[in-house]
Amino acid sequence: MLQADIQVNRGEFELAIDLDVPPGGVLAVLGPNGSGKSSLLDCLSGLLAARGTISIAGRAVHALPPHQRGVGLLRQTPLLFPHMNVLQNVAFGPASQGQSKERAREIASGWLADVGVAELAERKPAQLSGGQAQRVALARALATRPRLLLLDEPLAALDVHAAPAMRALLGRVLRQGDERLAGVLVTHDPLDAIALADQVVVLANGRVVERGPTREVLAAPRTQFTARIADLNLVAGHAVADGLRTADGSLLQGILAPDAVRGEAAVAVFAPSVIAVYPVGAGHGSPRNTAVATLASVESHGPVTRLRTGTPGAGWAAGIAADLTPAAVAELGLEPGSEIEVSVKATAVEVHPATPVIARGAQATRSDRP
Amino acid sequence: MSGGESPGKEKHARAVGARVPVALWIPATLALALVTLPVIGLLLRTDFARLPALLTSEASLHALRLSLLTAAISTVLCVLLGVPLAIVLARSRVRGVRVLRAVVLLPLVLPPVVGGLALLYLLGRTGFLGYLIDVTTGVRVPFTTAAVVIAQTFVAMPFLVVSVEGAVRAAGDDFESVAATLGARPWTVFTRVTCPLLLPALASGVVLSFARALGEFGATITFAGSLQGVTRTLPLEVYAQAEADVDSAVALSLLLIVIAIAVIVLARPRAVEGVRG
């Protein structure tokens, strides 16, 4: 669907990246500011010239100007044309593509209804809230029927109430909309990647430092660099009222994010530092999330010692990371093969919606990783 | 916070925000007097009884008609030429654009008489372009109404360019890039997105250039002369009458002041912001 192999030189900065996103696939591009994420999107949309090749749906587009590429772009700010009302904004794309005025308006109305803001059609952009404006901007981008949707931090400017709803909408559009639509999502928030993307590349200084299925990359970062961005335990399953149920039936209690839907694919997210580790049968107290697991590895990880549990038969506690102080590890006499009891407070576990691929690919892939 | 405390605090906050050193008031008052007193002086000198007759004399009407016509044409030319120039200056990444930006401001800082002389030696019969036009088409530009329009456009263009260019820069090109990804060709982007967004700045630029064209004197008298009905615009008529019929000159000046005030009312405060931006 999208194949790109591009290089950009801008003074000191150099970007060299190759991508391959299948139809229906969503690739998240993670990286700190200045890593080249936005330049990458500008290259794909044609706003920035790059050497190399870009093909979208089998069509070589790298020599084409932006208006001939068939790419939709949603930025951090909605950038609705202030002199047009909402309907005119959304109709702008279809009209530019040669649709009649009437037809363009029909298409626009359809997309406005689809993103749930049909009643705002006559408003001016200045009369919209941030969340409403971003929905309209999404409708405007989709109204041109792009084969590739570029999302540049689409949730970063939204407040905490609007972001989950917008994330859910993007998830629906990308997963249940046009199955030929591919997406590239630039973000600094691993949760966006978990919710929306099945593949991740991590960029640093214009280079890909890590790539792979979202869950693998985020749950077991291979590089220190990725670990700084996303060092999280991710437990896949589906959301239930009081947390997350894994595929093998164990319950991990946690707090549901506002966009998590009960019964749907979800991922429980918690940091390695919030996990408590005890010898089996030590009879400790309150946290209700307690499981027995076999310790698979003990590694020094900067100032802390990183424990990783083995995969088989430990429910949610399979293959998770826990950080302890070296002193605690010595005191507990932990070494690979030890049986341990891990526990985590329910309030430290967040349950987020996830792409089905992430939810499925959960436990199996872990053992492949070093 | 108690109810009694808050009004006092508000007052205090306002005072801090608006505090101006007392010493500035004296020169400020002088400056204001310098701007307003001459106008008052002119008003006092005006013979209001004869005003209608003076303003409707043949010479005055000729001058008024000519002024409105040439200033209007100049303003249109400023828009047709100045808007593209402003966009090129604001958006182009070609080397040397910064130098060009300074060159465009030349008519703004140059004494208009010098501008008129420069135009004369470009388009006059001995000027290289004027000679070429004379030989090829038989047209002689200086001392015609066309020369008035050229002189006015020359001095008025920078006002429009500066106003629009500032707005283009301030707006950035985000809207245009979004429009392009929506499938709009560059010309569609220009007409449907760039131009509508520039309208406020364009409006103030238009008013300012019109005012500048209407008041043009130095370049006009040098390049176009002062022929009644052909090149003698209002300011030139005022100058001519100042020696012959002072009352008439004063009456015409009053007319120009009324137009100037109308311009200020129309263009402020956007014009000021536009020039700054």
Interface residues (C-beta under 8 A of the other chain):
Chain A: S45 G46 L47 P65 P66 H67 Q68 R69 G70 V71 G72 L73 R75 T77 L79 F81 P82 H83 F92 G93 S96 Q97 R140 A141 T144 L150
Chain B: D174 F175 S177 V178 A179 A180 T181 L182 G183 A184 R185 P186 T188 V189 R192 V193 P196 L197 L199
